[in-house]
Amino acid sequence: MRAYFDHAATTPMQPDVLAAYTAELARLGNPSSLHASGQGARRRLEEAREEIADAVGAKTPSEVILTSGGTEADNLAVKGLFWSRRSADPKRTRVLVSSIEHHAVMEPAEWLESHEGAQVTWLPVDGQGRVDLGVLRAELAEHASEIALVSIMLANNEIGTIQPMAEIVAAAHANGIPVHTDAVQALGQLPLNFAELGVDAMSLSAHKIGGPVGIGALILARHLAPTPVQHGGGQERGVRSGTLDVAGAVAFAAAARIAVQDRETESARLGALRDRLVAGITEAVPEAQLTGANSADGANSAERLPNNAHFVFPGCEGDSLLFLLDARGIESSTGSACQAGVARPSHVLLALGKTEDEARSVQRFSLGHSTTDAEVDRLLEVFPDAWRRAKSAGMVSQTPAWKAAG
């Protein structure tokens, strides 16, 4: 049997979602057209928008800006809000970003720094991945009039740590600064309510919750009007032009509905499976280091995602362990799929204070709606031998995974 433990990268489409998606793909109509087919498409699109808004606690459906996924949503938030805020006040050239953001936030911030003269402050985190609120508050106190926005992810894609977003929002809003959060990993795992969370912009992606690749959303408060990243027909409140993907929106809405209605029971189920996985691996490999929030007390913490187990295996090349597990039918990850095959240590692990060798000695197991007890049993059965073989091979630092694979 093959067992899939890479749901943080993408998760299989739910059967009901696939049915809704394929049914809509067979229909005709551009939602911007005025004839009957176009208006039918528009109606189905807006019904999907309403359903997504309800699922994530948006105040109105108009706060849902449909995008091609989380990366586009992050770019629109980071670049668009920086440009609009700087345009309104040229002194606002600072951006505060956590040091463990997904590359979809990090690289737009770096691009603004190199191309637009932005001053990016990389907020440090503690050893469990929580943003240093003291540093955040000090930056706000010293530079409030110069800061365009704060962008801090709700839950980390590698180690699963959940950020103290209420305190972050309160500190930023006290200084009149908007907050964006990448919540791509949080939807379906945490109780997610845009209005209650208090952020001003929130990025989502359908393929993390059993929807299709290629559709996502930026939940955007009505008082904000980011400068568009792409220009065209003026769709989506004029901030995201392009012909709208009706089938993708319908499927996203179906996936969001299922994820939210099943979240409580599914999170409990996945948390129990994850805890059993963690216990089995730490028993088999006592030197394994569980990373992320509350790791000293085990994986079961309200400060980490219920479906995430991330380890450092000292002296064991992460890519070697991945390939040995894959040969035995276990599909895991060494971190973000967006950086797979890149010969450099995880910036997330380095920010936690790990050495470069430790940051290359990692394995992430992420669970989802298709994960079963039998799959966890299979992982625990084959893991000890795979680990011993990878450990005996030692570290293969600096060699890209695709080259090491032959």
N, C-alpha and C positions, 0 to 999 in steps of 0.2 A: 504494500500500500504506500501511497504518497501522502504526506501530511504537510499542510500549508500553514506556516507560522510567519507570514509576512503581510498580514492584513493592514499594517500601518502604511505599506507601500500602495497596495490596492486590494480591494476585497471583492469576492465574486458577486455578480449581480443576483439579487433576489428574484425568484421566479415570477412573482407578481409585477416586479419592476420591469423585467424583460418583456413580459406580455404587454404591459402598457407602452413600452418603448417601441416594440415592433408594430403594434397596432397604429401608433401615431406616425411611424415612418411610412406607412402605406397611405396616409392621407395627404391631400394636396392643399397648398395655400401658403403664400407669404403673408405673415401677420400684419405687414404694412400696406397690403393691397386693399382696395375698397370694395371689390366684388364679393360675392357670397363665400367663395372658398377662402379668400383672404380674411374675411371677418370671422368665419368659423375658426380659422387658425388663431386669430387674435383672442377669441373667447376662450379657447382651450389654454392658450398661453397665460391669460390673466387669471384663469381659475388655478393654474399651476402656481402662479406667483402668490396668490392668496394662500394656497396650501403651504408653501414654503414659509411665508410670513408667519402663519399660525404656528408652524412647527418650531420656529426659532424665536418666537416672542417679539417679532417686529411690531411696532405700533401701528403701522399701516402697510399694505402691500407695496406702496410706492417706495418704501425703503429698501426693497429687494432689487438690486441692480444685477441682472444676469450677466455672467461672464463665461469665458471658456474654461474656467477652473480656478483653483486657488492661486496659482502663480499670477494670472492676469489680475485677479482681485487684489493681491498684495501690491503689485506694481501700480495699479490705479490708486490705491490708498496712499502708498508711500510717496510716489512721485507726484500724483495729482494734488494731494493735500499740501505737500511742500510748495509746489508751484503756486497754488491759489493763496496760501497763507503769505508767502513771500510777496506775491503781487499786491496784496492788500497792505502789507507792511514790509518794506525792503529790509528791515532789521532782522526779520525772522528767517535766519539762515541755519539754525541749529535743529538737529534731529536726535532724539534719544531712542536708542535701540538696545535691546538686551544682547549680550554676547553669545547667546545660544539660539538665536533665531534660525529658522529655515532659510536656505539660500534664496528663496523667493522674496524674502525681506532684506537679507543681508546685502545681496548684490545690487538691488535698486538703491539702497542707501549708499553703498560704495560708489555706484555710478553717479549719484547726485554729488558726492564729495569730489570726484575727479572731473566731472563735466559741468557742474553747476555751482561750484564753490561752497557747497554745504559743509557744515562742521558737524560731523557725526560723533556722538558720544556713545561708546559701547559700554553699557551698564554691566558691571560685574555680577556674578552669581556666587552663591556659597557652594560648598562641596556636594550639596544635594540638588543643585540647579535652580535655587530660588533667587530671584533678583534681589540685590541689596537695596532695600528701601531707603536706607540712610543716604546712600550715594544718589539715588533718584531725587530725594527731597532736597539734598544739597545743591544739585544741578538746577532744580526748579527755583530754589531760593536765590541763587546767584545769577541765573540767566533767563528768568521767566519771560522777559520782554523780547528775547531773541529766539525763543524756541518755536518752531513751526508745528511739530507734533511729537508724540510719543508712540512708539510701536513695540509692543511686547506680546509674544504669543501666549495664548491661554494655557496650552498644554504642549510640552515638548515632544516632537516626533521621534526622537531617539530614546530618551530616558524616561519619558512619561510624566515628568514633574509638572504639577499644576501651579500656576502663579497666583499670588494673592491679588487678584485683579481689583477687588473692592478698594483696597488701600492705594493701589496704583492710580485708579480713576479718581479717587477723592483728592489725592495729591496734585494730579495734573489739572483737574477741573477747578481747584481752588486758585489756580494761576491762569485760568482761562485758556488752557491748552487741550486740544482734542486728542483722544486716544484711539489708536487702531490696534486690533488684536487679530492675529492669525489663529482662528479657531478650527482649522481643518481637522485636527486630530480629536477635537473635543466633541463634535456633533455625534450623537448616538452613544457616547461614553459618559458624558456628564449632563446634568440638568442645565440646559442652555437656553437662556432667555435674554435676548438683546436688550430689551427695555430695563430689566432688572439688573443686568450686568453693568449698565451705565456707560459702556463704551460708545464711541461715536461712529466707528466703522468696524466691521467684522467680516473676515474672509472665510468662505466655505467651499467645499468641493464634493461633488456627488459620488465620485468613485471610491471614497473612503467609507461610505455607508451602504454599499450595495447598489449604487447607481452606475451610470455609464461614465466613461472617461470623456472629457471634453465639455463638461458643463459644471458651472459653479456659480457663486454669487458673492457680491460685496453688499452686505447689509449696511446701508448708509443713512445716517440721520438726515432728516429733511433740511436742517439748517446748514448743511455742508454742501458745497458745490465744487468738488475737485476739478482742476484743469484736466481735460481729456488727455489720455495717452495716445489714443487713436481718433481720427476724425473721419466723418462721413455723413451718414443720413440723420444723425442727431437722435438716435434711439436711446432708450434708458435714461431719461431725464437729461439728455444731451451730453452725458459724460461717458457713454460707451456706445459708439456707433457700430453698426453692423447688423446684417439680417439675423433675426433672432431664431434660435434653435428650438422650435416648438417641441419636437420629439424629446430632445434632451431635457427641456424644462418639465415636461409631463413626467418623464422618468425620475428626474430629481425630486419632484414633489412626492411621487409614490415612495421613493426610497426614504425621504425625510419623514413621511408619515409613519412608515413602519419602524424606522429607527427610534423615533420619539415615543411611539406607543409601546414599544417593547423594551425601552431603555432600562427601566428599573429591574425587571426580571433578568434581562440579558446581561446587564452589568454584574449582577450578583452571580450569575452562572459563570461568566468569564472570569470574574475575580476569584472564584473558588478553583477553577481550572488553573488559572495563573499561579495561585498560591501552591497548588500541588506540584506544578512544574518547577517552581522555585525551590520548594523543599526537596524534590528529587534530585535536582542538579546540585544543590549545595551539599547534599548528603554524599553524592557520588564524587564531587570535586570540592573538598573543603576550602581550597584556596580561591575558589571563585568569589568575585566581589560583585554583589548586586548593587547597581548604581541607581540614582534617582532619589526622590524624596522619601525620607524616613527609612532609608535602606538599612540603618542600624537595627531597626525593629522588624525587618522583613518587608515584603512587598505590599502587605495589606495596609494601605494608608489612604486617608481621604485626600492626600496631597499628590497622588499619582494616579494615572489612568488605570482602570481595572483590567485592561487587556494587554498591559505592557510588562515585559520582563527583560531587562537589559543587564548584561554581565560583562565584567572584565575578567579574562582568564590569563593571568600573568605568564609571560614566556611562551604564549601560544598565538601564532599568527592567525588573525581573525579570518582572513580569506581562505587559509588552508582548512580551518575548521568548517567553514561554510561549504567548501567543495566536498569534504569528507562526509558531512551530513547529507548533502544533496545526493551523493552516490548511494546513500542508504534510504533515500526517499523523504528526507526531511528538508523542507525549504524554509530557510531563515534568512537573516540579513546581518550585515556588519554596520548598518546605520541607514541613513537616508538613501532611498533608491536613486534620487537625483544626483548622488555623488558616487554611485557604484562604479568600481573600476578605476577610481582616481587615487593615485599613489600618494595620499597624504593623510595624516591622522585626523580623526574627527575633531572639528573645532569645538563641539559641545563638550567632549571629554577633556580637552585641553583647558577649557574655561572652568571645569570642575577641579582643576589642579592635578590632573593625571599627567604622567610623563608621555612622551611621544610613543614609546613602546607600548605602554598601557593602552593608549588611545588607538593602537592598531590591533589590540588583543581582545576585541569586543565581539559580542554576538547579541543580536536583538531577536527576541521571540515575541511576536505580536499576534493576538488571537482575534477571532471574529465570529460572525454568525454561523459559519460552517464548521468551526472547531468542535471536535468531539473528545470524549474521554479516551476513546481508542487511539486517537492521534497523540494525545499527551502520553499515553502508555508507550506508544511506539517511539516517541522522542526519548523518553527516559530509558528505554531498552537499548537504543543504539548509541546514546550520547557518550557513555564512559569510554567505549573503545575509540570512537571518533576523536574524542578529546585527547586520549593517550597518544594516538597516532599523530595528531596535529602538534602536540607538545613535544614529541620526540623529534619532529621535523624542525622545531625551533622557529625563530623569527626570520621572516623573509622581507625585511623592511625595504621600502623604496621600489619594489617590483609591482607594477600594476597587475590587478587580478587577472585581466584578460591575457597578459603575457605569461603569468605564472601558470595559467590553465593550459597553456600550450598552443 
